[in-house]
């Protein structure tokens, strides 16, 4: 099962997370895409004294009467939209019946999925949990893997300028990593995660999330990298890069307006 580190997404979140740093990464909550053991599965019980051949009664996972953790004003507001970030292409984000990894899984979200926010957010140990609407199912997900989507812009010329020349690599995976590394923060350690696997052909694509920037509103970047196959047929040269800001603030119904 993949292990995904706790995400650092901007100075605001980082400052809060530092208060709980001693708790480590135990609240990271992703599962591998092919993990068939889910604690959200309905359980069946038989009445006392009944045989195993008699009908069983199914129970659905429910939230505890008292939610774990403490309420917080930090996080998305009611009516806002959050996007899954920093989750690998072959992984999923768990949505649970209540904050905390010990609670039942009620849904999962793909690495680039979006969900609606209810405005209920809670601090729990070293993590912040958001209550969200995941395709009609209301549950709780680790806020370390949820940010707002800001503007998308073309940064091709910026990347080439930073690298000193138009980059190329033997594979789209390698080309995307070169671009992602160029946008990672030098002030705080960024996490770089491939969230959409590369495609080939004459025009290749791959998407990386760079999470953790030295900014109080931009928690990261989603980089959609396009490569053109070299005329020699060996490898890809950079064609273009589209960067979407991942917002750590302004999770409101009016949109996420980080730069």
Secondary structure, DSSP 4 states (H G I P E B T S, - for coil): ----PPP--SHHHHHHHHTTGGGTTTT--EEETT----TTS-EEE--TT--TTS--EEE-----SS-SSEE-S-SPPTT-EEEE-S--TTEEEEEESSSSTTSPEEEEE-TT-EEEEEEEEEEETTEEEEEEEETTEEEEEEGGGEEEEEEEEE-HHHHHHHHSS--EESSHHHHHHHHHHHHS-SSSPPEEEEEEEEE-SSEEEEEEEEE--S-SSEEEEEEEEEEEE-TTSSSEEEEEEEEEEEESS--BTTB----
